[in-house]
Amino acid sequence: MKRWLTVATARAQGWLQQGLTPRQLACTLALGFAIGCVPLFGVTTAICTLVALTLRLNMPAIQAANWVAMPFQLFLLVPFLRLGQWIFGAPAATLSRTQLVDRMTSSPIQVAGQMGGMLGHAILAWLVTAGPACLLLALVLSLIFARMPRLSPAPAPSGD
């Protein structure tokens, strides 16, 4: 754990030395982490790339946060599905493996439509929670980076 923290601190310092302020780095990392939790597998790297290019963010920083978030993406899939079902008032999907296979063989298009609807609910749940979570994470990281003496920007020279 200590080695990981040392490596993470060195990377953050490198990013800050590229002209990022602690606040900019915190916002970039928080945005990358939030995007990394999108309940849509296989697209977060591309989304982070587009966001970084569009907003002129530090690409390695946003992708690092995205990749750190990938385990959370898997872990949060079911909570996002359930929250989406609750938001829309949709019934909980309770199919056994046998029932799912039977439905897939009898009407795969209908099952694909139902799965797409469930995924849409999960994405809406992510949209509802990602904004506040991103803001909170950016605030916490900004405070942490500003307090780390090696990471805080050098004080401006005085005119005396």
Secondary structure, DSSP 8 states (H G I E B T S, - for coil): -HHHHHHHHHHHHHHHHTT--HHHHHHHHHHHHHHHT-SSTT-HHHHHHHHHHHHT--HHHHHHHHHHHHHHHHHTHHHHHHHHHHHHT-------HHHHHHHHHH-HHHHHHHHHHHHHHHHHHHHHHHHHHHHHHHHHHHHHHHH-TTTS--------
